[in-house]
């Protein structure tokens, strides 16, 4: 449903708001940057005054004391502040004084270096904090999103958003140390230049609107190319995932060359987008530099004329030119930062798309989609002392209702189903593949939301039950067994953190897994590899059954629970399953006749509807679809 998906909001304001928790660190970095700019300006001022002083001292015999001034303020060639006077009586005094000034410059540079370090460290720390927060938030969105939403997303795309897109954002935040410093320098130097010479500075700033337009123009194209690159990175991730998980099929059908060509095509598309972005990004720095030098050359020419005519001192002129050059250097940094910002905004759009997923727990609340979902919400009813009556009342469902695209009509997968499972009853669901059996039980677990009708547990609609409480009351053994990359002990105990080692071993024994586990040298401490790849299919299935046994829930769902077991293992485990289902309301999906013959009730489902209901004997006597399915299995 659209309720689960996303709500569009402007990217940049939301991007800026996401940095609010770090405003203190950012303000600290701004203060550091102002100090850095002040140190640079002070060093330039000392250098310029020293040049003027050297001109006065040059060739002097010191017959009379020589007076020089520092930090003398000159506005458009007119002295507005006399500064500080220093009287030199001999060459030794002059040398000592100039050495002291040199020491002062070195101290300023040292102070600047200290604050540069602080600026870089503070913003790098903010970048890591932000990446940590984003990845946690994104992961929480993924694990909390309804299956109906996740089934429409490619795994590779989700992986790219939580890795590459977050990395791009983190890189920009870390680079903000240079950006903040550049803005501080431009502001500081521009103010000093205006105060020093309004006319000269006016010639310089006339170039800035053109620079701003170029930065904006190129930035928009970089952002478009960046969006394409991130999407194509998702394509690469998806292709790699399919290749790794389907490598046996690829090899068995000798499709290595076909897959290589497909990957090469995806890789080429990303290469073309990357080259286009690189072309625009490479164009910006030399353009800024050329326009900057145009401004410097204009000011240089005017300054030279005023020095020749005696309107300006050489030191003042050198200091002003140095400020102009130092102002255009951070403008170049700002231009490069805009390139990084556009790339980051493209990634931010993709991140916000995922952050706008609404969690399953939000189905029954009006929680803001920008708030993180939490399964610890107090909303909903807590199931306690469950008897185990499960009732389906006129339940219908189609996958289109869980889709963001509501325009395309879809045939119901579950069509007006009604039945009741009494406490402790074993209900078997049989029927052709694709008839809706698994979907029906997915609705019980609220993996999907019922389209119409309702499901009740002990006369309580599950839509009103707290999601955590509902799922803690149901044990599931899925058709597609999945184990985590950990030890056998950890996998059996997954979801039951309070279980003791003895309880885990007992569950493994009842699932007929203890014998093969103890044959392995490391026993229960054996790492099973990613998705349990180090175990056979039957061994994986038995661990999955042991995991459900350990949960000891009042309602049990077995979806083809014995599908991966050989005949001998199946025979051994049937008794365990019989003990497991005793006293529990159990739902069993199975094609094997031996799994369902002892069921209290068998539902024969086809095309999302219940065609027949009864026990094994009564359904055989009817001679309907159930009998045909049994006869097909015995052939």
Legacy VTK file of the C-alpha trace (Angstrom):
# vtk DataFile Version 3.0
C-alpha trace
ASCII
DATASET POLYDATA
POINTS 635 float
0.000 0.000 0.000
1.025 3.611 -0.468
0.789 3.920 3.296
3.866 1.745 3.575
5.936 3.454 0.921
7.255 6.958 0.896
6.191 10.560 1.136
8.009 12.988 -1.102
9.691 15.971 0.521
12.208 18.502 -0.865
15.664 16.990 -0.753
17.891 19.904 0.226
15.891 21.220 3.222
15.584 17.698 4.566
19.264 17.083 3.850
20.144 20.211 5.831
17.821 19.278 8.721
19.539 15.914 9.050
22.668 17.744 10.239
20.840 19.540 13.068
22.111 17.180 15.835
25.651 18.155 14.893
25.128 21.920 14.800
27.424 22.401 17.807
30.328 20.666 16.038
29.631 22.597 12.836
29.631 25.932 14.715
32.910 24.925 16.359
34.362 24.219 12.907
33.169 27.663 11.762
34.963 29.289 14.708
38.106 27.323 13.851
37.821 28.464 10.223
37.500 32.126 11.256
40.657 31.800 13.352
42.427 30.156 10.382
41.383 33.020 8.074
42.471 35.604 10.685
45.895 33.932 10.976
46.336 33.978 7.199
45.285 37.617 6.974
47.629 38.514 9.849
50.529 36.750 8.144
49.817 38.614 4.900
49.665 41.935 6.765
53.007 41.284 8.487
54.578 40.246 5.161
53.297 43.348 3.341
54.460 45.715 6.109
57.847 43.990 6.196
58.287 44.601 2.453
57.562 48.305 2.958
59.911 48.399 5.956
62.719 46.767 3.993
62.371 49.433 1.304
62.866 52.093 3.976
65.803 50.317 5.626
67.453 49.354 2.333
70.847 51.080 2.048
70.378 53.151 5.190
73.493 53.962 7.267
71.362 54.612 10.358
72.928 58.076 10.908
69.517 58.992 12.202
66.872 56.717 13.753
64.520 55.184 11.208
60.802 55.022 11.927
58.699 52.243 10.412
55.058 51.385 10.985
53.172 48.098 11.177
49.481 47.426 10.700
49.059 50.833 9.179
45.590 50.950 7.616
45.416 52.411 4.138
42.064 52.905 2.387
42.251 53.629 -1.357
45.767 55.017 -0.921
44.901 57.244 2.019
46.147 56.390 5.532
43.163 55.970 7.840
45.069 54.431 10.761
48.725 55.069 11.568
49.302 51.650 13.111
52.205 50.959 15.447
55.520 52.816 15.171
58.881 51.090 15.570
62.115 53.120 15.755
65.332 51.453 14.544
68.682 53.010 15.503
71.105 50.531 13.946
71.271 47.609 11.550
71.450 45.075 14.401
68.179 46.388 15.825
66.586 46.092 12.399
67.744 42.495 12.000
66.527 41.540 15.459
63.188 43.197 14.821
62.714 41.468 11.488
63.608 38.135 13.102
60.978 38.780 15.742
58.454 39.463 12.968
59.493 36.239 11.260
58.950 34.420 14.547
55.521 36.042 14.781
54.637 34.783 11.312
55.782 31.269 12.244
53.654 31.405 15.409
50.636 32.465 13.366
51.232 29.586 10.956
51.540 27.189 13.909
48.288 28.475 15.397
46.667 28.140 11.997
47.900 24.526 11.719
46.466 23.694 15.151
43.038 25.006 14.164
43.224 23.316 10.738
43.753 20.034 12.587
40.810 20.782 14.884
38.600 21.758 11.951
39.414 18.586 9.980
39.017 16.307 13.012
35.698 17.804 14.134
34.095 17.452 10.693
35.552 13.961 10.111
34.000 12.943 13.447
30.656 14.411 12.363
30.912 12.453 9.093
31.494 9.156 10.906
28.686 9.868 13.381
26.304 10.695 10.553
27.247 7.554 8.605
26.775 5.456 11.744
23.340 6.983 12.314
22.271 6.695 8.672
23.250 3.046 8.341
21.449 2.163 11.563
18.347 4.037 10.441
18.398 2.482 6.973
18.865 -1.024 8.356
15.993 -0.432 10.781
13.787 0.634 7.855
14.653 -2.490 5.894
13.988 -4.964 8.702
10.789 -3.118 9.676
9.327 -2.718 6.181
6.443 -4.988 5.086
7.331 -7.833 2.740
4.989 -6.330 0.168
7.290 -3.326 -0.067
10.581 -5.219 0.020
9.534 -7.703 -2.653
9.401 -4.816 -5.151
12.938 -3.664 -4.398
16.100 -5.192 -5.764
18.510 -6.446 -3.143
21.463 -4.847 -4.931
19.729 -1.476 -4.934
19.014 -1.644 -1.196
22.633 -2.641 -0.537
23.911 0.296 -2.601
21.759 2.767 -0.707
23.031 1.587 2.677
26.698 1.403 1.618
27.684 3.553 -1.369
25.121 6.336 -0.929
25.926 6.699 2.767
29.653 6.746 1.931
29.094 9.616 -0.534
27.242 11.589 2.154
29.937 10.873 4.735
32.647 12.015 2.318
30.894 15.336 1.790
30.499 15.945 5.529
34.180 15.210 6.098
35.016 17.611 3.245
32.906 20.301 4.922
36.009 21.151 6.955
37.536 22.559 3.767
34.216 24.033 2.625
33.611 25.912 5.888
37.210 27.097 5.886
36.878 28.257 2.265
33.673 30.202 2.977
35.279 31.815 6.029
38.334 32.794 3.981
36.274 34.264 1.135
34.130 36.234 3.582
37.104 37.393 5.633
39.284 38.377 2.680
36.419 39.991 0.749
35.593 42.153 3.783
39.261 43.111 4.224
39.584 43.885 0.523
36.485 46.087 0.507
37.759 47.996 3.521
41.210 48.358 1.932
40.084 49.379 -1.551
36.493 49.560 -2.688
37.418 50.319 -6.316
39.869 47.437 -6.691
37.542 44.988 -4.972
34.660 46.007 -7.222
36.651 44.809 -10.237
37.230 41.489 -8.504
33.647 40.765 -7.462
32.241 41.535 -10.924
33.487 38.062 -11.862
31.658 36.321 -8.990
28.123 36.234 -10.561
29.550 34.522 -13.638
31.382 32.052 -11.397
28.204 31.364 -9.438
26.270 30.685 -12.653
28.936 28.308 -13.962
29.109 26.454 -10.642
25.309 26.066 -10.591
25.078 25.092 -14.285
27.777 22.444 -14.089
26.531 21.254 -10.688
23.079 20.369 -12.066
24.610 18.162 -14.720
26.909 16.523 -12.206
23.897 15.718 -10.016
22.042 14.091 -12.928
25.075 11.990 -13.820
25.587 11.062 -10.149
22.017 9.776 -9.894
22.625 7.562 -12.921
25.912 6.278 -11.481
24.341 5.305 -8.157
21.503 3.506 -9.919
23.977 1.666 -12.126
25.985 0.727 -9.024
22.794 -0.898 -7.769
22.575 -2.810 -11.071
26.135 -4.064 -10.554
25.367 -5.152 -6.976
22.264 -7.002 -8.161
24.168 -8.739 -10.940
26.915 -9.817 -8.525
24.366 -11.139 -6.030
22.554 -13.145 -8.726
25.861 -14.528 -9.989
27.079 -15.648 -6.556
23.784 -17.238 -5.559
23.127 -18.757 -8.961
26.640 -19.857 -9.875
25.646 -23.537 -10.095
22.895 -22.754 -12.607
25.191 -20.492 -14.613
27.823 -23.201 -14.858
25.405 -26.043 -15.482
23.880 -24.161 -18.430
27.344 -23.002 -19.616
26.129 -19.391 -19.483
29.372 -17.867 -18.252
29.855 -15.832 -21.443
26.232 -14.653 -21.443
26.475 -13.411 -17.861
29.850 -11.832 -18.552
28.354 -9.902 -21.469
25.419 -8.807 -19.316
27.785 -7.587 -16.616
29.989 -5.864 -19.194
26.945 -3.998 -20.528
25.942 -2.793 -17.029
29.529 -1.842 -16.268
29.814 0.067 -19.558
26.688 2.100 -18.786
28.164 3.141 -15.458
31.482 3.931 -17.138
29.748 6.270 -19.617
27.896 8.084 -16.823
31.093 8.335 -14.774
33.011 9.786 -17.729
30.248 12.332 -18.310
30.372 13.378 -14.648
34.177 13.473 -14.709
34.072 15.700 -17.796
31.854 18.258 -16.067
33.783 18.015 -12.792
37.110 18.509 -14.588
35.774 21.555 -16.453
34.980 23.540 -13.315
38.427 24.057 -11.643
40.256 25.471 -14.706
37.263 27.688 -15.512
37.261 29.120 -11.994
41.035 29.502 -12.084
40.993 31.321 -15.451
38.244 33.717 -14.400
39.999 34.252 -11.075
43.254 35.094 -12.813
41.323 37.489 -15.058
40.294 39.381 -11.933
43.825 39.214 -10.513
45.315 40.464 -13.799
42.880 43.400 -13.879
43.703 44.393 -10.321
47.412 43.797 -10.941
47.414 46.170 -13.907
45.592 48.897 -12.008
47.810 48.370 -8.969
51.008 48.591 -10.985
49.890 51.923 -12.400
49.117 53.330 -8.933
52.470 52.087 -7.566
54.282 53.757 -10.486
52.438 57.019 -9.898
53.184 56.844 -6.172
49.588 56.374 -5.055
50.275 52.958 -3.460
53.188 51.438 -1.578
54.750 48.228 -2.875
53.966 46.371 0.349
50.301 47.423 0.281
50.071 46.346 -3.352
51.700 42.947 -2.693
49.459 42.351 0.318
46.313 43.181 -1.646
47.290 40.921 -4.548
48.004 38.134 -2.037
44.496 38.568 -0.567
42.943 38.402 -4.047
44.833 35.209 -4.844
43.969 33.670 -1.487
40.295 34.570 -2.013
40.064 32.876 -5.400
41.722 29.718 -4.136
38.847 28.965 -1.684
36.339 29.901 -4.398
37.862 27.077 -6.405
37.403 24.858 -3.326
33.751 25.948 -3.089
33.275 25.074 -6.767
34.689 21.589 -6.181
32.525 21.343 -3.066
29.457 22.048 -5.166
30.412 19.064 -7.303
30.558 16.905 -4.166
27.301 18.439 -2.900
25.435 17.567 -6.099
26.711 13.996 -5.916
25.658 13.870 -2.279
22.167 15.255 -2.977
21.696 12.548 -5.600
22.626 9.964 -2.957
20.491 11.729 -0.336
17.418 11.361 -2.566
18.023 7.622 -2.727
18.625 7.440 1.039
15.450 9.406 1.833
13.481 7.098 -0.455
14.431 4.217 1.815
14.072 6.226 5.032
10.470 6.971 4.016
9.512 3.305 4.152
6.924 2.799 6.841
7.218 -0.135 9.170
4.720 -2.934 9.702
3.951 -1.615 13.178
2.777 1.643 11.585
-0.149 -0.126 9.879
-2.323 0.462 12.898
-1.011 3.921 13.859
-0.689 7.359 12.315
3.009 7.570 13.095
4.939 10.099 11.046
6.754 8.252 8.240
9.922 10.242 9.013
10.014 8.758 12.528
11.858 5.489 12.880
9.533 2.500 13.298
9.740 0.548 16.496
8.337 -2.804 17.373
8.413 -1.777 21.044
5.358 0.427 20.545
2.654 0.088 23.163
-0.020 0.234 20.451
-2.074 -2.911 20.056
-3.302 -5.800 22.154
-0.903 -8.156 23.932
-1.767 -11.828 23.379
-1.706 -13.752 26.648
-2.779 -17.256 27.680
-3.548 -18.214 24.103
-5.952 -21.118 23.678
-5.171 -21.349 19.964
-8.446 -20.799 18.110
-7.589 -19.345 14.685
-10.418 -18.073 12.493
-10.306 -16.853 8.900
-13.429 -14.846 8.035
-14.015 -14.034 4.345
-10.305 -13.314 3.812
-9.177 -11.998 0.421
-5.796 -10.737 -0.696
-3.910 -9.716 -3.842
-0.287 -8.641 -4.101
-1.242 -5.451 -5.957
-2.665 -4.010 -2.721
0.827 -4.111 -1.169
2.301 -2.405 -4.199
3.019 1.259 -4.742
1.438 0.898 -8.177
-2.264 0.682 -7.402
-3.371 1.296 -11.001
-2.935 -2.233 -12.327
-5.732 -4.598 -11.246
-4.562 -7.952 -9.935
-6.326 -11.275 -9.595
-6.839 -12.224 -5.918
-4.330 -14.743 -4.620
-6.680 -15.503 -1.717
-10.369 -15.267 -2.577
-12.954 -15.079 0.217
-11.603 -17.904 2.386
-13.388 -18.856 5.611
-12.461 -21.631 8.060
-11.619 -22.203 11.718
-8.816 -24.091 13.417
-9.729 -25.182 16.928
-7.230 -25.258 19.829
-4.706 -28.069 19.398
-6.029 -28.950 15.953
-3.688 -29.842 13.084
-4.815 -28.232 9.834
-3.132 -29.309 6.614
-3.215 -27.190 3.463
-2.783 -29.030 0.174
-3.220 -28.077 -3.431
-1.347 -27.382 -6.652
1.685 -25.102 -6.631
0.683 -21.447 -6.724
-2.751 -22.068 -5.242
-2.159 -19.634 -2.342
-1.288 -21.965 0.546
1.865 -20.168 1.662
0.285 -16.756 1.112
-2.608 -17.729 3.382
-0.265 -18.482 6.271
1.804 -15.356 5.513
-1.387 -13.404 6.218
-1.632 -15.126 9.613
1.878 -13.902 10.453
0.941 -10.475 9.071
3.769 -10.537 6.568
1.097 -9.035 4.319
-2.001 -7.091 5.247
-5.382 -8.694 4.593
-7.227 -7.038 1.717
-10.706 -7.742 3.056
-12.155 -9.873 5.819
-10.238 -10.599 8.998
-8.183 -13.202 10.838
-8.768 -13.777 14.556
-6.832 -15.549 17.295
-9.056 -16.413 20.251
-11.666 -13.991 18.794
-9.133 -11.109 18.729
-8.513 -9.618 15.240
-4.795 -9.888 14.519
-4.884 -6.385 12.994
-5.423 -5.088 16.543
-2.665 -7.205 18.094
0.781 -5.825 18.767
2.978 -7.209 15.992
5.710 -8.477 18.326
3.139 -10.275 20.483
1.560 -11.899 17.424
4.799 -13.268 16.015
6.106 -14.404 19.369
3.004 -16.600 19.543
3.727 -18.347 16.223
6.642 -20.641 15.359
7.532 -20.871 11.676
9.469 -23.423 9.664
9.568 -21.864 6.164
9.733 -23.625 2.854
12.987 -21.879 1.927
15.255 -22.655 4.844
17.517 -19.813 5.854
20.334 -20.016 8.377
22.637 -17.229 9.508
26.403 -17.083 9.285
27.230 -18.343 12.779
27.500 -21.554 14.749
24.931 -24.354 14.924
24.204 -23.413 18.541
23.549 -19.777 17.613
21.245 -20.722 14.743
19.063 -23.079 16.791
18.875 -20.523 19.589
18.083 -17.654 17.193
15.005 -15.768 18.396
15.131 -17.412 21.843
18.021 -15.612 23.554
17.088 -16.914 26.998
17.420 -20.574 25.953
20.062 -22.649 27.733
22.521 -24.888 25.932
20.684 -27.889 27.348
17.375 -26.673 25.867
19.037 -26.156 22.504
20.483 -29.668 22.527
17.084 -31.102 23.484
15.435 -29.248 20.581
18.075 -30.612 18.222
17.404 -34.157 19.462
13.648 -33.805 18.902
14.358 -32.486 15.386
16.636 -35.467 14.652
19.625 -33.139 14.271
21.694 -34.047 17.331
23.240 -37.124 15.729
24.736 -35.387 12.695
25.806 -32.401 14.822
27.809 -34.564 17.215
29.536 -36.276 14.314
31.115 -32.944 13.346
34.403 -32.360 15.219
33.358 -28.958 16.588
29.800 -30.089 17.319
27.406 -27.287 18.222
30.234 -24.740 17.926
30.630 -25.497 14.200
30.426 -22.391 11.946
27.953 -23.197 9.172
28.982 -20.471 6.712
26.901 -17.909 4.885
23.268 -19.111 4.585
24.351 -22.485 6.012
26.330 -23.358 2.876
28.513 -25.862 4.767
25.505 -28.093 5.513
23.364 -30.222 3.262
19.771 -29.229 2.497
18.380 -31.844 4.869
20.680 -30.762 7.680
19.698 -27.145 7.176
16.013 -28.072 7.337
16.439 -30.012 10.566
18.169 -27.052 12.213
15.252 -24.892 11.106
12.819 -27.342 12.714
14.897 -27.383 15.910
14.752 -23.587 15.961
10.938 -23.706 15.830
10.802 -26.439 18.471
12.882 -24.338 20.837
10.526 -21.369 20.460
7.698 -23.440 21.974
4.948 -21.170 20.600
1.216 -22.010 20.951
0.669 -21.776 17.166
2.862 -23.625 14.684
3.307 -23.059 10.945
5.136 -25.732 8.932
5.597 -24.744 5.288
6.960 -27.810 3.504
8.961 -28.534 6.655
10.098 -31.954 5.462
10.680 -31.046 1.830
14.481 -31.253 2.087
14.604 -34.493 4.090
15.334 -37.883 2.647
12.890 -40.726 3.288
14.784 -42.088 6.299
15.135 -38.685 7.971
11.476 -37.900 7.261
10.338 -41.109 8.929
12.429 -40.309 12.000
11.149 -36.785 12.273
7.420 -37.505 11.828
7.224 -38.667 15.441
8.969 -35.473 16.573
6.522 -33.385 14.581
3.636 -35.297 16.115
4.965 -34.496 19.593
5.516 -30.878 18.552
1.972 -30.369 17.279
0.384 -31.947 20.342
-1.518 -29.298 22.274
-0.726 -26.634 19.652
-2.787 -25.246 16.811
-0.731 -26.294 13.822
-0.856 -25.441 10.135
1.022 -27.738 7.797
1.651 -27.146 4.116
2.931 -30.291 2.435
2.821 -32.208 -0.809
3.914 -35.480 0.759
0.980 -37.646 1.724
2.704 -38.968 4.851
2.819 -35.447 6.290
-0.904 -34.748 6.146
-2.646 -38.095 6.667
-2.842 -37.560 10.445
-4.174 -34.009 10.192
-7.444 -33.255 11.970
-8.565 -31.158 9.046
-7.330 -30.919 5.480
-8.076 -27.862 3.326
-7.781 -28.435 -0.411
-6.983 -25.090 -2.037
-6.951 -24.149 -5.690
-6.754 -20.672 -7.249
-7.047 -19.064 -3.838
-10.282 -20.846 -2.883
-11.083 -23.786 -0.607
-12.522 -26.530 -2.773
-12.714 -29.332 -0.208
-12.500 -29.737 3.560
-12.263 -32.906 5.610
-10.004 -35.643 6.919
-7.794 -37.836 4.784
-10.387 -40.626 4.682
-13.411 -38.429 3.978
-11.654 -36.564 1.188
-10.542 -39.792 -0.464
-14.129 -40.986 -0.310
-15.329 -37.825 -2.056
-13.161 -38.585 -5.087
-12.364 -34.937 -5.743
-9.153 -32.986 -6.233
-7.542 -34.365 -3.056
-7.915 -37.930 -4.312
-6.379 -36.941 -7.655
-3.412 -35.343 -5.880
-2.874 -38.492 -3.815
-3.083 -40.726 -6.884
-0.563 -38.547 -8.724
1.871 -38.866 -5.813
1.555 -42.645 -5.674
2.261 -43.160 -9.370
LINES 1 636
635 0 1 2 3 4 5 6 7 8 9 10 11 12 13 14 15 16 17 18 19 20 21 22 23 24 25 26 27 28 29 30 31 32 33 34 35 36 37 38 39 40 41 42 43 44 45 46 47 48 49 50 51 52 53 54 55 56 57 58 59 60 61 62 63 64 65 66 67 68 69 70 71 72 73 74 75 76 77 78 79 80 81 82 83 84 85 86 87 88 89 90 91 92 93 94 95 96 97 98 99 100 101 102 103 104 105 106 107 108 109 110 111 112 113 114 115 116 117 118 119 120 121 122 123 124 125 126 127 128 129 130 131 132 133 134 135 136 137 138 139 140 141 142 143 144 145 146 147 148 149 150 151 152 153 154 155 156 157 158 159 160 161 162 163 164 165 166 167 168 169 170 171 172 173 174 175 176 177 178 179 180 181 182 183 184 185 186 187 188 189 190 191 192 193 194 195 196 197 198 199 200 201 202 203 204 205 206 207 208 209 210 211 212 213 214 215 216 217 218 219 220 221 222 223 224 225 226 227 228 229 230 231 232 233 234 235 236 237 238 239 240 241 242 243 244 245 246 247 248 249 250 251 252 253 254 255 256 257 258 259 260 261 262 263 264 265 266 267 268 269 270 271 272 273 274 275 276 277 278 279 280 281 282 283 284 285 286 287 288 289 290 291 292 293 294 295 296 297 298 299 300 301 302 303 304 305 306 307 308 309 310 311 312 313 314 315 316 317 318 319 320 321 322 323 324 325 326 327 328 329 330 331 332 333 334 335 336 337 338 339 340 341 342 343 344 345 346 347 348 349 350 351 352 353 354 355 356 357 358 359 360 361 362 363 364 365 366 367 368 369 370 371 372 373 374 375 376 377 378 379 380 381 382 383 384 385 386 387 388 389 390 391 392 393 394 395 396 397 398 399 400 401 402 403 404 405 406 407 408 409 410 411 412 413 414 415 416 417 418 419 420 421 422 423 424 425 426 427 428 429 430 431 432 433 434 435 436 437 438 439 440 441 442 443 444 445 446 447 448 449 450 451 452 453 454 455 456 457 458 459 460 461 462 463 464 465 466 467 468 469 470 471 472 473 474 475 476 477 478 479 480 481 482 483 484 485 486 487 488 489 490 491 492 493 494 495 496 497 498 499 500 501 502 503 504 505 506 507 508 509 510 511 512 513 514 515 516 517 518 519 520 521 522 523 524 525 526 527 528 529 530 531 532 533 534 535 536 537 538 539 540 541 542 543 544 545 546 547 548 549 550 551 552 553 554 555 556 557 558 559 560 561 562 563 564 565 566 567 568 569 570 571 572 573 574 575 576 577 578 579 580 581 582 583 584 585 586 587 588 589 590 591 592 593 594 595 596 597 598 599 600 601 602 603 604 605 606 607 608 609 610 611 612 613 614 615 616 617 618 619 620 621 622 623 624 625 626 627 628 629 630 631 632 633 634
